[in-house]
Amino acid sequence: MKKLTATGGDPMIDKQAADFLSHMAKAHEELANILLAAKDIALHTAHELVSVVPVQGMTFRGKDAVLEQAMNLTSNVAAYLNSIGDLQEALADNLEPVLENLREQEEE
């Protein structure tokens, strides 16, 4: 006779699900660390942009440098926000099968 777990499922399946969730959690933690680094890059770029802008007497060459830094900042922020969206999508995609499995176990 099989030993049932608290959820009523097979212990082997529960262990596999727990292992899968643990692996997913580690992967998502790494994605979060990457996003944190991207945020730091965007903040550093923003700080550099502000420090490049002189108080007065900007030359034409200076304006180009500011515009270039502004474009880099915009690009970094957009990439960071896209990465957050990708992380949310990955979380949803990875958790959906687990939630379906839990629902099936509850129905049994």
Biopython code that builds the backbone (N, CA, C, O; Angstrom):
import numpy as np
from Bio.PDB.StructureBuilder import StructureBuilder

atoms = [
    (1, "MET", "N", (0.840, -1.178, 0.000)),
    (1, "MET", "CA", (0.000, 0.000, 0.000)),
    (1, "MET", "C", (0.886, 1.242, 0.000)),
    (1, "MET", "O", (1.838, 1.339, 0.775)),
    (2, "LYS", "N", (0.559, 2.196, -0.884)),
    (2, "LYS", "CA", (1.324, 3.432, -0.980)),
    (2, "LYS", "C", (1.016, 4.340, 0.193)),
    (2, "LYS", "O", (-0.117, 4.430, 0.665)),
    (3, "LYS", "N", (2.056, 5.004, 0.643)),
    (3, "LYS", "CA", (1.871, 6.004, 1.689)),
    (3, "LYS", "C", (1.410, 7.300, 1.028)),
    (3, "LYS", "O", (2.045, 7.787, 0.092)),
    (4, "LEU", "N", (0.320, 7.847, 1.511)),
    (4, "LEU", "CA", (-0.201, 9.092, 0.957)),
    (4, "LEU", "C", (0.318, 10.263, 1.767)),
    (4, "LEU", "O", (0.540, 10.161, 2.973)),
    (5, "THR", "N", (0.504, 11.368, 1.083)),
    (5, "THR", "CA", (0.975, 12.572, 1.766)),
    (5, "THR", "C", (-0.216, 13.364, 2.275)),
    (5, "THR", "O", (-1.368, 12.967, 2.096)),
    (6, "ALA", "N", (0.074, 14.474, 2.904)),
    (6, "ALA", "CA", (-0.984, 15.322, 3.456)),
    (6, "ALA", "C", (-1.936, 15.802, 2.369)),
    (6, "ALA", "O", (-3.113, 16.046, 2.633)),
    (7, "THR", "N", (-1.424, 15.939, 1.143)),
    (7, "THR", "CA", (-2.287, 16.394, 0.051)),
    (7, "THR", "C", (-3.006, 15.233, -0.609)),
    (7, "THR", "O", (-3.835, 15.438, -1.496)),
    (8, "GLY", "N", (-2.701, 14.031, -0.190)),
    (8, "GLY", "CA", (-3.360, 12.865, -0.765)),
    (8, "GLY", "C", (-2.655, 12.333, -1.997)),
    (8, "GLY", "O", (-3.152, 11.407, -2.638)),
    (9, "GLY", "N", (-1.504, 12.901, -2.344)),
    (9, "GLY", "CA", (-0.793, 12.486, -3.544)),
    (9, "GLY", "C", (0.268, 11.447, -3.269)),
    (9, "GLY", "O", (0.543, 11.105, -2.119)),
    (10, "ASP", "N", (0.848, 10.958, -4.320)),
    (10, "ASP", "CA", (1.945, 9.998, -4.252)),
    (10, "ASP", "C", (3.196, 10.719, -3.740)),
    (10, "ASP", "O", (3.538, 11.781, -4.260)),
    (11, "PRO", "N", (3.889, 10.168, -2.733)),
    (11, "PRO", "CA", (5.077, 10.841, -2.190)),
    (11, "PRO", "C", (6.151, 11.111, -3.244)),
    (11, "PRO", "O", (6.828, 12.137, -3.178)),
    (12, "MET", "N", (6.318, 10.207, -4.215)),
    (12, "MET", "CA", (7.320, 10.400, -5.260)),
    (12, "MET", "C", (6.977, 11.615, -6.120)),
    (12, "MET", "O", (7.850, 12.411, -6.465)),
    (13, "ILE", "N", (5.701, 11.747, -6.460)),
    (13, "ILE", "CA", (5.265, 12.887, -7.271)),
    (13, "ILE", "C", (5.428, 14.174, -6.472)),
    (13, "ILE", "O", (5.846, 15.194, -7.021)),
    (14, "ASP", "N", (5.103, 14.138, -5.187)),
    (14, "ASP", "CA", (5.260, 15.318, -4.341)),
    (14, "ASP", "C", (6.723, 15.728, -4.251)),
    (14, "ASP", "O", (7.031, 16.919, -4.253)),
    (15, "LYS", "N", (7.631, 14.753, -4.172)),
    (15, "LYS", "CA", (9.063, 15.065, -4.114)),
    (15, "LYS", "C", (9.509, 15.674, -5.429)),
    (15, "LYS", "O", (10.271, 16.641, -5.437)),
    (16, "GLN", "N", (9.043, 15.122, -6.544)),
    (16, "GLN", "CA", (9.409, 15.678, -7.846)),
    (16, "GLN", "C", (8.892, 17.102, -7.988)),
    (16, "GLN", "O", (9.592, 17.975, -8.501)),
    (17, "ALA", "N", (7.671, 17.333, -7.535)),
    (17, "ALA", "CA", (7.106, 18.687, -7.601)),
    (17, "ALA", "C", (7.899, 19.632, -6.715)),
    (17, "ALA", "O", (8.165, 20.768, -7.108)),
    (18, "ALA", "N", (8.279, 19.186, -5.530)),
    (18, "ALA", "CA", (9.067, 20.023, -4.622)),
    (18, "ALA", "C", (10.441, 20.319, -5.228)),
    (18, "ALA", "O", (10.925, 21.448, -5.147)),
    (19, "ASP", "N", (11.065, 19.313, -5.831)),
    (19, "ASP", "CA", (12.358, 19.523, -6.480)),
    (19, "ASP", "C", (12.229, 20.512, -7.632)),
    (19, "ASP", "O", (13.074, 21.388, -7.815)),
    (20, "PHE", "N", (11.156, 20.355, -8.405)),
    (20, "PHE", "CA", (10.907, 21.255, -9.533)),
    (20, "PHE", "C", (10.710, 22.683, -9.034)),
    (20, "PHE", "O", (11.281, 23.621, -9.591)),
    (21, "LEU", "N", (9.916, 22.848, -8.000)),
    (21, "LEU", "CA", (9.679, 24.188, -7.444)),
    (21, "LEU", "C", (10.959, 24.792, -6.893)),
    (21, "LEU", "O", (11.196, 25.990, -7.042)),
    (22, "SER", "N", (11.785, 23.974, -6.259)),
    (22, "SER", "CA", (13.061, 24.459, -5.728)),
    (22, "SER", "C", (13.964, 24.939, -6.863)),
    (22, "SER", "O", (14.600, 25.987, -6.757)),
    (23, "HIS", "N", (14.016, 24.172, -7.939)),
    (23, "HIS", "CA", (14.825, 24.553, -9.099)),
    (23, "HIS", "C", (14.297, 25.852, -9.716)),
    (23, "HIS", "O", (15.073, 26.744, -10.059)),
    (24, "MET", "N", (12.973, 25.948, -9.855)),
    (24, "MET", "CA", (12.363, 27.156, -10.394)),
    (24, "MET", "C", (12.669, 28.370, -9.522)),
    (24, "MET", "O", (12.970, 29.448, -10.034)),
    (25, "ALA", "N", (12.592, 28.192, -8.212)),
    (25, "ALA", "CA", (12.859, 29.293, -7.296)),
    (25, "ALA", "C", (14.296, 29.788, -7.465)),
    (25, "ALA", "O", (14.540, 30.995, -7.467)),
    (26, "LYS", "N", (15.237, 28.870, -7.604)),
    (26, "LYS", "CA", (16.640, 29.268, -7.799)),
    (26, "LYS", "C", (16.817, 30.002, -9.129)),
    (26, "LYS", "O", (17.527, 31.006, -9.198)),
    (27, "ALA", "N", (16.176, 29.504, -10.175)),
    (27, "ALA", "CA", (16.273, 30.156, -11.483)),
    (27, "ALA", "C", (15.672, 31.555, -11.441)),
    (27, "ALA", "O", (16.236, 32.493, -12.004)),
    (28, "HIS", "N", (14.536, 31.696, -10.780)),
    (28, "HIS", "CA", (13.896, 33.009, -10.682)),
    (28, "HIS", "C", (14.713, 33.955, -9.815)),
    (28, "HIS", "O", (14.734, 35.161, -10.060)),
    (29, "GLU", "N", (15.375, 33.423, -8.819)),
    (29, "GLU", "CA", (16.260, 34.253, -7.995)),
    (29, "GLU", "C", (17.410, 34.797, -8.840)),
    (29, "GLU", "O", (17.785, 35.962, -8.713)),
    (30, "GLU", "N", (17.963, 33.949, -9.697)),
    (30, "GLU", "CA", (19.034, 34.401, -10.584)),
    (30, "GLU", "C", (18.526, 35.460, -11.563)),
    (30, "GLU", "O", (19.221, 36.439, -11.838)),
    (31, "LEU", "N", (17.309, 35.263, -12.088)),
    (31, "LEU", "CA", (16.731, 36.281, -12.970)),
    (31, "LEU", "C", (16.552, 37.595, -12.229)),
    (31, "LEU", "O", (16.815, 38.661, -12.784)),
    (32, "ALA", "N", (16.108, 37.529, -10.988)),
    (32, "ALA", "CA", (15.947, 38.744, -10.188)),
    (32, "ALA", "C", (17.287, 39.430, -9.969)),
    (32, "ALA", "O", (17.360, 40.659, -9.996)),
    (33, "ASN", "N", (18.353, 38.656, -9.752)),
    (33, "ASN", "CA", (19.685, 39.239, -9.591)),
    (33, "ASN", "C", (20.135, 39.944, -10.868)),
    (33, "ASN", "O", (20.751, 41.008, -10.807)),
    (34, "ILE", "N", (19.832, 39.360, -12.009)),
    (34, "ILE", "CA", (20.174, 39.986, -13.288)),
    (34, "ILE", "C", (19.407, 41.295, -13.441)),
    (34, "ILE", "O", (19.966, 42.300, -13.882)),
    (35, "LEU", "N", (18.126, 41.280, -13.076)),
    (35, "LEU", "CA", (17.329, 42.506, -13.161)),
    (35, "LEU", "C", (17.859, 43.579, -12.223)),
    (35, "LEU", "O", (17.861, 44.761, -12.566)),
    (36, "LEU", "N", (18.302, 43.177, -11.058)),
    (36, "LEU", "CA", (18.870, 44.135, -10.112)),
    (36, "LEU", "C", (20.121, 44.779, -10.710)),
    (36, "LEU", "O", (20.331, 45.984, -10.572)),
    (37, "ALA", "N", (20.937, 43.984, -11.365)),
    (37, "ALA", "CA", (22.134, 44.536, -12.015)),
    (37, "ALA", "C", (21.737, 45.495, -13.133)),
    (37, "ALA", "O", (22.361, 46.543, -13.298)),
    (38, "ALA", "N", (20.707, 45.149, -13.901)),
    (38, "ALA", "CA", (20.236, 46.031, -14.978)),
    (38, "ALA", "C", (19.723, 47.346, -14.396)),
    (38, "ALA", "O", (19.935, 48.413, -14.973)),
    (39, "LYS", "N", (19.049, 47.262, -13.256)),
    (39, "LYS", "CA", (18.561, 48.484, -12.605)),
    (39, "LYS", "C", (19.729, 49.357, -12.178)),
    (39, "LYS", "O", (19.697, 50.575, -12.353)),
    (40, "ASP", "N", (20.760, 48.736, -11.618)),
    (40, "ASP", "CA", (21.939, 49.488, -11.187)),
    (40, "ASP", "C", (22.616, 50.167, -12.373)),
    (40, "ASP", "O", (23.087, 51.298, -12.254)),
    (41, "ILE", "N", (22.667, 49.491, -13.502)),
    (41, "ILE", "CA", (23.258, 50.078, -14.710)),
    (41, "ILE", "C", (22.440, 51.287, -15.151)),
    (41, "ILE", "O", (23.002, 52.330, -15.487)),
    (42, "ALA", "N", (21.106, 51.152, -15.152)),
    (42, "ALA", "CA", (20.247, 52.270, -15.552)),
    (42, "ALA", "C", (20.416, 53.454, -14.591)),
    (42, "ALA", "O", (20.468, 54.604, -15.027)),
    (43, "LEU", "N", (20.501, 53.175, -13.289)),
    (43, "LEU", "CA", (20.701, 54.262, -12.321)),
    (43, "LEU", "C", (22.043, 54.940, -12.522)),
    (43, "LEU", "O", (22.143, 56.165, -12.457)),
    (44, "HIS", "N", (23.083, 54.139, -12.769)),
    (44, "HIS", "CA", (24.418, 54.706, -13.005)),
    (44, "HIS", "C", (24.407, 55.585, -14.254)),
    (44, "HIS", "O", (24.984, 56.672, -14.261)),
    (45, "THR", "N", (23.750, 55.109, -15.305)),
    (45, "THR", "CA", (23.665, 55.884, -16.542)),
    (45, "THR", "C", (22.919, 57.190, -16.310)),
    (45, "THR", "O", (23.322, 58.235, -16.820)),
    (46, "ALA", "N", (21.829, 57.136, -15.539)),
    (46, "ALA", "CA", (21.072, 58.355, -15.234)),
    (46, "ALA", "C", (21.936, 59.344, -14.462)),
    (46, "ALA", "O", (21.908, 60.544, -14.737)),
    (47, "HIS", "N", (22.701, 58.843, -13.499)),
    (47, "HIS", "CA", (23.592, 59.707, -12.731)),
    (47, "HIS", "C", (24.643, 60.340, -13.638)),
    (47, "HIS", "O", (24.941, 61.529, -13.520)),
    (48, "GLU", "N", (25.198, 59.541, -14.538)),
    (48, "GLU", "CA", (26.193, 60.070, -15.481)),
    (48, "GLU", "C", (25.576, 61.134, -16.375)),
    (48, "GLU", "O", (26.215, 62.143, -16.672)),
    (49, "LEU", "N", (24.343, 60.915, -16.805)),
    (49, "LEU", "CA", (23.661, 61.889, -17.657)),
    (49, "LEU", "C", (23.518, 63.215, -16.930)),
    (49, "LEU", "O", (23.770, 64.276, -17.502)),
    (50, "VAL", "N", (23.118, 63.153, -15.684)),
    (50, "VAL", "CA", (22.934, 64.384, -14.906)),
    (50, "VAL", "C", (24.270, 65.077, -14.686)),
    (50, "VAL", "O", (24.330, 66.306, -14.723)),
    (51, "SER", "N", (25.326, 64.335, -14.461)),
    (51, "SER", "CA", (26.626, 64.953, -14.204)),
    (51, "SER", "C", (27.259, 65.509, -15.473)),
    (51, "SER", "O", (28.142, 66.362, -15.383)),
    (52, "VAL", "N", (26.836, 65.054, -16.656)),
    (52, "VAL", "CA", (27.379, 65.547, -17.920)),
    (52, "VAL", "C", (26.798, 66.915, -18.260)),
    (52, "VAL", "O", (27.467, 67.729, -18.897)),
    (53, "VAL", "N", (25.578, 67.173, -17.849)),
    (53, "VAL", "CA", (24.905, 68.417, -18.207)),
    (53, "VAL", "C", (25.543, 69.576, -17.437)),
    (53, "VAL", "O", (25.484, 69.610, -16.208)),
    (54, "PRO", "N", (26.154, 70.526, -18.155)),
    (54, "PRO", "CA", (26.727, 71.675, -17.460)),
    (54, "PRO", "C", (25.633, 72.652, -17.030)),
    (54, "PRO", "O", (24.522, 72.648, -17.561)),
    (55, "VAL", "N", (25.974, 73.468, -16.075)),
    (55, "VAL", "CA", (25.007, 74.440, -15.563)),
    (55, "VAL", "C", (24.650, 75.455, -16.633)),
    (55, "VAL", "O", (23.481, 75.812, -16.781)),
    (56, "GLN", "N", (25.630, 75.921, -17.375)),
    (56, "GLN", "CA", (25.370, 76.882, -18.450)),
    (56, "GLN", "C", (26.484, 76.816, -19.481)),
    (56, "GLN", "O", (27.515, 76.181, -19.260)),
    (57, "GLY", "N", (26.266, 77.475, -20.604)),
    (57, "GLY", "CA", (27.293, 77.552, -21.638)),
    (57, "GLY", "C", (27.546, 76.245, -22.362)),
    (57, "GLY", "O", (28.689, 75.935, -22.697)),
    (58, "MET", "N", (26.498, 75.473, -22.608)),
    (58, "MET", "CA", (26.667, 74.192, -23.283)),
    (58, "MET", "C", (27.026, 74.434, -24.745)),
    (58, "MET", "O", (26.376, 75.229, -25.423)),
    (59, "THR", "N", (28.038, 73.763, -25.219)),
    (59, "THR", "CA", (28.419, 73.867, -26.626)),
    (59, "THR", "C", (27.610, 72.862, -27.431)),
    (59, "THR", "O", (26.940, 71.997, -26.866)),
    (60, "PHE", "N", (27.675, 72.980, -28.742)),
    (60, "PHE", "CA", (26.953, 72.045, -29.592)),
    (60, "PHE", "C", (27.435, 70.624, -29.372)),
    (60, "PHE", "O", (26.637, 69.687, -29.365)),
    (61, "ARG", "N", (28.731, 70.463, -29.192)),
    (61, "ARG", "CA", (29.285, 69.131, -28.940)),
    (61, "ARG", "C", (28.739, 68.566, -27.623)),
    (61, "ARG", "O", (28.468, 67.369, -27.532)),
    (62, "GLY", "N", (28.579, 69.407, -26.616)),
    (62, "GLY", "CA", (28.028, 68.982, -25.336)),
    (62, "GLY", "C", (26.591, 68.514, -25.467)),
    (62, "GLY", "O", (26.179, 67.559, -24.808)),
    (63, "LYS", "N", (25.833, 69.183, -26.315)),
    (63, "LYS", "CA", (24.434, 68.783, -26.519)),
    (63, "LYS", "C", (24.357, 67.383, -27.114)),
    (63, "LYS", "O", (23.503, 66.579, -26.742)),
    (64, "ASP", "N", (25.262, 67.111, -28.041)),
    (64, "ASP", "CA", (25.284, 65.776, -28.646)),
    (64, "ASP", "C", (25.603, 64.710, -27.596)),
    (64, "ASP", "O", (25.013, 63.630, -27.593)),
    (65, "ALA", "N", (26.537, 65.029, -26.713)),
    (65, "ALA", "CA", (26.898, 64.071, -25.660)),
    (65, "ALA", "C", (25.711, 63.822, -24.736)),
    (65, "ALA", "O", (25.456, 62.688, -24.330)),
    (66, "VAL", "N", (24.986, 64.899, -24.407)),
    (66, "VAL", "CA", (23.813, 64.753, -23.546)),
    (66, "VAL", "C", (22.738, 63.930, -24.240)),
    (66, "VAL", "O", (22.123, 63.059, -23.625)),
    (67, "LEU", "N", (22.512, 64.205, -25.517)),
    (67, "LEU", "CA", (21.512, 63.433, -26.263)),
    (67, "LEU", "C", (21.895, 61.958, -26.339)),
    (67, "LEU", "O", (21.038, 61.082, -26.218)),
    (68, "GLU", "N", (23.175, 61.687, -26.538)),
    (68, "GLU", "CA", (23.636, 60.294, -26.595)),
    (68, "GLU", "C", (23.423, 59.594, -25.254)),
    (68, "GLU", "O", (22.964, 58.453, -25.206)),
    (69, "GLN", "N", (23.759, 60.286, -24.168)),
    (69, "GLN", "CA", (23.561, 59.712, -22.840)),
    (69, "GLN", "C", (22.068, 59.502, -22.560)),
    (69, "GLN", "O", (21.682, 58.498, -21.961)),
    (70, "ALA", "N", (21.242, 60.442, -22.991)),
    (70, "ALA", "CA", (19.799, 60.307, -22.794)),
    (70, "ALA", "C", (19.259, 59.099, -23.553)),
    (70, "ALA", "O", (18.410, 58.368, -23.042)),
    (71, "MET", "N", (19.750, 58.892, -24.770)),
    (71, "MET", "CA", (19.324, 57.726, -25.551)),
    (71, "MET", "C", (19.780, 56.430, -24.885)),
    (71, "MET", "O", (19.031, 55.454, -24.843)),
    (72, "ASN", "N", (21.013, 56.420, -24.363)),
    (72, "ASN", "CA", (21.506, 55.237, -23.654)),
    (72, "ASN", "C", (20.664, 54.959, -22.423)),
    (72, "ASN", "O", (20.326, 53.807, -22.147)),
    (73, "LEU", "N", (20.323, 56.002, -21.683)),
    (73, "LEU", "CA", (19.499, 55.838, -20.489)),
    (73, "LEU", "C", (18.125, 55.284, -20.861)),
    (73, "LEU", "O", (17.634, 54.348, -20.230)),
    (74, "THR", "N", (17.523, 55.856, -21.870)),
    (74, "THR", "CA", (16.208, 55.394, -22.318)),
    (74, "THR", "C", (16.261, 53.931, -22.725)),
    (74, "THR", "O", (15.373, 53.146, -22.394)),
    (75, "SER", "N", (17.314, 53.578, -23.446)),
    (75, "SER", "CA", (17.484, 52.189, -23.871)),
    (75, "SER", "C", (17.638, 51.256, -22.674)),
    (75, "SER", "O", (17.042, 50.179, -22.646)),
    (76, "ASN", "N", (18.437, 51.666, -21.681)),
    (76, "ASN", "CA", (18.634, 50.834, -20.488)),
    (76, "ASN", "C", (17.351, 50.679, -19.683)),
    (76, "ASN", "O", (17.052, 49.587, -19.199)),
    (77, "VAL", "N", (16.600, 51.746, -19.538)),
    (77, "VAL", "CA", (15.347, 51.677, -18.780)),
    (77, "VAL", "C", (14.352, 50.777, -19.510)),
    (77, "VAL", "O", (13.678, 49.957, -18.887)),
    (78, "ALA", "N", (14.262, 50.932, -20.831)),
    (78, "ALA", "CA", (13.350, 50.088, -21.612)),
    (78, "ALA", "C", (13.740, 48.615, -21.507)),
    (78, "ALA", "O", (12.876, 47.750, -21.365)),
    (79, "ALA", "N", (15.026, 48.334, -21.578)),
    (79, "ALA", "CA", (15.494, 46.945, -21.458)),
    (79, "ALA", "C", (15.178, 46.395, -20.072)),
    (79, "ALA", "O", (14.773, 45.241, -19.932)),
    (80, "TYR", "N", (15.365, 47.227, -19.049)),
    (80, "TYR", "CA", (15.063, 46.810, -17.674)),
    (80, "TYR", "C", (13.573, 46.493, -17.521)),
    (80, "TYR", "O", (13.213, 45.468, -16.941)),
    (81, "LEU", "N", (12.719, 47.362, -18.034)),
    (81, "LEU", "CA", (11.269, 47.129, -17.918)),
    (81, "LEU", "C", (10.844, 45.897, -18.718)),
    (81, "LEU", "O", (9.989, 45.133, -18.271)),
    (82, "ASN", "N", (11.429, 45.704, -19.884)),
    (82, "ASN", "CA", (11.135, 44.493, -20.663)),
    (82, "ASN", "C", (11.570, 43.242, -19.913)),
    (82, "ASN", "O", (10.891, 42.216, -19.957)),
    (83, "SER", "N", (12.706, 43.331, -19.225)),
    (83, "SER", "CA", (13.191, 42.190, -18.448)),
    (83, "SER", "C", (12.246, 41.860, -17.304)),
    (83, "SER", "O", (12.020, 40.687, -17.007)),
    (84, "ILE", "N", (11.697, 42.872, -16.664)),
    (84, "ILE", "CA", (10.719, 42.638, -15.593)),
    (84, "ILE", "C", (9.494, 41.931, -16.166)),
    (84, "ILE", "O", (8.968, 40.996, -15.561)),
    (85, "GLY", "N", (9.048, 42.380, -17.328)),
    (85, "GLY", "CA", (7.913, 41.719, -17.978)),
    (85, "GLY", "C", (8.226, 40.274, -18.320)),
    (85, "GLY", "O", (7.384, 39.395, -18.138)),
    (86, "ASP", "N", (9.438, 40.020, -18.817)),
    (86, "ASP", "CA", (9.848, 38.649, -19.142)),
    (86, "ASP", "C", (9.892, 37.778, -17.889)),
    (86, "ASP", "O", (9.506, 36.610, -17.926)),
    (87, "LEU", "N", (10.364, 38.349, -16.779)),
    (87, "LEU", "CA", (10.415, 37.596, -15.521)),
    (87, "LEU", "C", (9.002, 37.237, -15.061)),
    (87, "LEU", "O", (8.755, 36.106, -14.642)),
    (88, "GLN", "N", (8.085, 38.185, -15.137)),
    (88, "GLN", "CA", (6.702, 37.899, -14.746)),
    (88, "GLN", "C", (6.098, 36.815, -15.629)),
    (88, "GLN", "O", (5.381, 35.940, -15.143)),
    (89, "GLU", "N", (6.387, 36.873, -16.922)),
    (89, "GLU", "CA", (5.882, 35.853, -17.840)),
    (89, "GLU", "C", (6.459, 34.478, -17.507)),
    (89, "GLU", "O", (5.741, 33.479, -17.519)),
    (90, "ALA", "N", (7.761, 34.432, -17.211)),
    (90, "ALA", "CA", (8.403, 33.166, -16.861)),
    (90, "ALA", "C", (7.821, 32.596, -15.575)),
    (90, "ALA", "O", (7.593, 31.390, -15.474)),
    (91, "LEU", "N", (7.581, 33.460, -14.594)),
    (91, "LEU", "CA", (6.962, 33.003, -13.343)),
    (91, "LEU", "C", (5.593, 32.393, -13.617)),
    (91, "LEU", "O", (5.271, 31.312, -13.123)),
    (92, "ALA", "N", (4.799, 33.095, -14.404)),
    (92, "ALA", "CA", (3.453, 32.598, -14.706)),
    (92, "ALA", "C", (3.507, 31.282, -15.471)),
    (92, "ALA", "O", (2.771, 30.347, -15.156)),
    (93, "ASP", "N", (4.379, 31.209, -16.476)),
    (93, "ASP", "CA", (4.492, 29.983, -17.275)),
    (93, "ASP", "C", (4.944, 28.795, -16.433)),
    (93, "ASP", "O", (4.464, 27.678, -16.626)),
    (94, "ASN", "N", (5.863, 29.030, -15.503)),
    (94, "ASN", "CA", (6.393, 27.943, -14.687)),
    (94, "ASN", "C", (5.451, 27.529, -13.567)),
    (94, "ASN", "O", (5.440, 26.365, -13.168)),
    (95, "LEU", "N", (4.677, 28.450, -13.063)),
    (95, "LEU", "CA", (3.781, 28.116, -11.959)),
    (95, "LEU", "C", (2.451, 27.530, -12.425)),
    (95, "LEU", "O", (1.776, 26.837, -11.664)),
    (96, "GLU", "N", (2.077, 27.802, -13.661)),
    (96, "GLU", "CA", (0.792, 27.306, -14.168)),
    (96, "GLU", "C", (0.670, 25.786, -14.073)),
    (96, "GLU", "O", (-0.342, 25.308, -13.562)),
    (97, "PRO", "N", (1.655, 24.994, -14.542)),
    (97, "PRO", "CA", (1.513, 23.528, -14.428)),
    (97, "PRO", "C", (1.459, 23.050, -12.977)),
    (97, "PRO", "O", (0.756, 22.092, -12.657)),
    (98, "VAL", "N", (2.200, 23.722, -12.109)),
    (98, "VAL", "CA", (2.200, 23.333, -10.697)),
    (98, "VAL", "C", (0.820, 23.573, -10.092)),
    (98, "VAL", "O", (0.297, 22.726, -9.368)),
    (99, "LEU", "N", (0.238, 24.726, -10.391)),
    (99, "LEU", "CA", (-1.096, 25.023, -9.869)),
    (99, "LEU", "C", (-2.138, 24.064, -10.431)),
    (99, "LEU", "O", (-3.048, 23.648, -9.715)),
    (100, "GLU", "N", (-2.012, 23.712, -11.702)),
    (100, "GLU", "CA", (-2.939, 22.740, -12.295)),
    (100, "GLU", "C", (-2.819, 21.391, -11.590)),
    (100, "GLU", "O", (-3.824, 20.731, -11.323)),
    (101, "ASN", "N", (-1.581, 20.986, -11.288)),
    (101, "ASN", "CA", (-1.350, 19.733, -10.586)),
    (101, "ASN", "C", (-1.985, 19.776, -9.199)),
    (101, "ASN", "O", (-2.618, 18.811, -8.771)),
    (102, "LEU", "N", (-1.819, 20.881, -8.509)),
    (102, "LEU", "CA", (-2.423, 21.009, -7.172)),
    (102, "LEU", "C", (-3.947, 20.973, -7.240)),
    (102, "LEU", "O", (-4.594, 20.369, -6.384)),
    (103, "ARG", "N", (-4.517, 21.615, -8.249)),
    (103, "ARG", "CA", (-5.979, 21.593, -8.417)),
    (103, "ARG", "C", (-6.474, 20.170, -8.657)),
    (103, "ARG", "O", (-7.486, 19.750, -8.096)),
    (104, "GLU", "N", (-5.748, 19.435, -9.495)),
    (104, "GLU", "CA", (-6.117, 18.045, -9.782)),
    (104, "GLU", "C", (-6.061, 17.198, -8.505)),
    (104, "GLU", "O", (-6.930, 16.357, -8.273)),
    (105, "GLN", "N", (-5.039, 17.424, -7.687)),
    (105, "GLN", "CA", (-4.918, 16.667, -6.443)),
    (105, "GLN", "C", (-6.058, 17.011, -5.485)),
    (105, "GLN", "O", (-6.560, 16.134, -4.782)),
    (106, "GLU", "N", (-6.465, 18.264, -5.454)),
    (106, "GLU", "CA", (-7.572, 18.657, -4.568)),
    (106, "GLU", "C", (-8.888, 18.023, -5.008)),
    (106, "GLU", "O", (-9.728, 17.664, -4.183)),
    (107, "GLU", "N", (-9.052, 17.891, -6.329)),
    (107, "GLU", "CA", (-10.298, 17.322, -6.853)),
    (107, "GLU", "C", (-10.383, 15.826, -6.570)),
    (107, "GLU", "O", (-11.481, 15.279, -6.471)),
    (108, "GLU", "N", (-9.240, 15.161, -6.439)),
    (108, "GLU", "CA", (-9.247, 13.708, -6.198)),
    (108, "GLU", "C", (-9.605, 13.425, -4.811)),
    (108, "GLU", "O", (-9.665, 12.261, -4.414)),
]
sb = StructureBuilder()
sb.init_structure("model")
sb.init_model(0)
sb.init_chain("A")
sb.init_seg("    ")
for serial, (resi, resn, name, xyz) in enumerate(atoms, 1):
    if name == "N":
        sb.init_residue(resn, " ", resi, " ")
    sb.init_atom(name, np.array(xyz, "f"), 0.0, 1.0, " ", f" {name:<3s}", serial, name[0])
structure = sb.get_structure()
